[in-house]
Amino acid sequence: MSPNVLRRFIVIVGIATVVMFGVWTGTSYFSPPPGDYEVRKGDIHLRGGEWQAALADFTAALEEQPDHRGALMGRAIAYLQGGQAVEAEAEFTYLIDYLTDTLVEDDPTGRGTLAAAYANRGILRDRDGRHEAALEDYIESLRIDQGAVSGPNIFHKVLHDARPSTVRDRAQYLYDQFQLPENQRVLSVPEFDARQRMHKP
């Protein structure tokens, strides 16, 4: 084979590879997986406190992609923040069961989502006065993935609350209280409890 033909072949294959990579990247960017666009919209509405709009977005995402993790988590949080605790708990429990059944070992995002679902259900149960069930959820969350529920980053602390309550803080507090005689326990401290934040990986 002539060196010129070989050189021309290598150049053509190189150009074709770059072009195909560009097409693949553009397609992936402009055509996200089903439901992702709606979940991003829902996340924006969640941050803005627009619970009903967020619910509509997450429900639309689930119509596009049933069992979309981000949509299930977002809808559960929107239910909870919107005062629909029964629906929120059912959604968190469904997400926990779904991930427990389908999670594979090398899926750190799924593991983080599962930990967050336990943490969020714990917060819900804590607010409802079911502190023992909340502690069980917090412990399971920390066992699955401590990093996913370790607390907000520095930007959140600066913009919102410099001293948020983390899952570990709340679990430790409840554990310590349960070691006391029942008549000495203080299981709810409103100013402390109000600093708990929902987790959405």
N, C-alpha and C positions, 0 to 999 in steps of 0.2 A: 504494500500500500504506500502511495506517495505521501511524503511528509506534509505537503500542502493540503492534500485531501484530509489527512488526519487532523491537522490544525483547524481547518475549516469545520470539520465535524465537531471538534471540541468546543469551538466558539459558538456554533449553532445550539448545541446541547446546553451550554452555559446560559445563553440568552433565553432559551426556552424555559430553563429552570427558574430564572429570575422572573420572567413574565408570569409563569404559572403560580409562583409563590405570591406575586403581587395580586393576581386574580383571586387566589384562595384567601389571602388576608382581607382584601376588599369585600369579598362575599361574606366572610365570617363577621366582619365589622358591621356591614350594612344590613345583613340578614341574621340577626341574633336567633338563638334557639327559641322555639315556640314558648310564649309566656314571659320571656325575659323583659321585653319592652314594657309590658303591663306591670310587671313587678317593680321596675325602676320608677314608673309613674306612681305606683302605690307607696313606695318608700318616700318619695317626695311629699306625698299627702300625709304620710305618717309624721314626718318631721314637722310639718306645718300644723299638726293637730286636727287635720280634716279627716276624721275617722270614717264617715260614710263614703266619702270619695275614695279613700284608701280601700275600704271594703269592696267597692265596685271594681276597682282596678285589680285587686287580688282575685276576686271571683272571675273576672274576665281572663286572667292568666290561667286559672285552673280549667276554664273551658277550653283554652288553647292547648294546655298541657296538664292533664290530670296528675295529681300528686307532685306538682312542682314544689320543691322544698321551700323556696323563698316565698312563694305565694301562700302556702299553708301557714308558715310562720308569721308572715305579715298579716294575714287575715285573723289569726288568733290574737295578735297584739292589738289590731284595730278593734276587735270585739271587746277585749279587756279594757282598753282605754276608753271605749265608747260606753262602758257600763253594762255590757252583755257578758257577765262572768260565766254563765252556764255554757253559752256557745263557745266562749274562749277556752274553757277547760276541755270541752269536747274536742276542739280543734287541736289543742296542745297534745292531748292524749292520743288522738289519731296520728299526729305527726310522730310522736314517740314510738307508737306501735309500728307504724310504717317503716321508720328508719331502723328499728330494732330487727325487723324481718328482712330488710333489703340491704343493709349496710355491709360493705365489703371491707376487708382489713386495711387496704391501702387507700382509704378515702378520708383524708384529713378534713375536708370541707364538710362531709357528711357527719363525721364525728363531732365537729364543732357545732353543727346545727343541732345534733341530738343533745349535746350538753346544754346548749342555749334553751332548747325546748323544756328540758327538766328545770333549768333555773327559772324560766318564765312561769312555768306551772307552779313552782314553789312560791314565787312572788304572789301569784293569784291566791294560792291557798293560805299564805301568810296574811294577806289583806282580809281574807274571809274568816280569820280566826282559827284555822286548822293548822296550828303551828307544828304539831308532830309530823303531819303529812308533808308540810313545807320543808322541814328539816331533812326528811328522807329524800325529797327531790333535790335539795341543795347538795347533799352528800353524793348522790348519784351523779349530779352534774359535774362536781369536782373530780369524781373518780374517772369519768369519761374523758374530760379534757379541761384541765384547770386553766390553760391559756385562753380558751375561747370565752371564759366568763371571768377573766381576771380583773376587769374594770376598764373604764374608759381611758382613751389616750390623753396626752397632754392638751390637745386642742379642745377636747370636750370639757376638760377640767377648767381651762381658762374661760371658755365661752359660757359654760353652764354652772357647774358646781365643783368647787375645788376639793370637796370632801364627800364624794359619792359613797354610798354603801355598796360594798362588793358582795358577791355570793359567799365568799369565804368569811367576811366580817359577820354577815347575818347568820350563817351556819354556826360560827363559833359562839356568837351571842346567845342563840337559842339553845345550843348544847350546854353552855354554862348555866343558863336559867333552869334547864331541866334537871340539873344536879342539885338544885336547891329544894327545900321543902315546898310543897305546892302553894302554901299561903304566903311565901316570900317571893314567888316568881313574878317578874314583870316581863311579859312576853311581847308587849306592843308599846313602843315609844314613838308617838306620831312624828315628831321632828326627825328622828333617826330613820323610821320606816319610809318617810316621804322621799328620802334620798336614794332609794332603790331604783335602778334603771332597768328597763327591758333590754334584752339581748337579741340582736338580729345580725348574725354573721353575713 
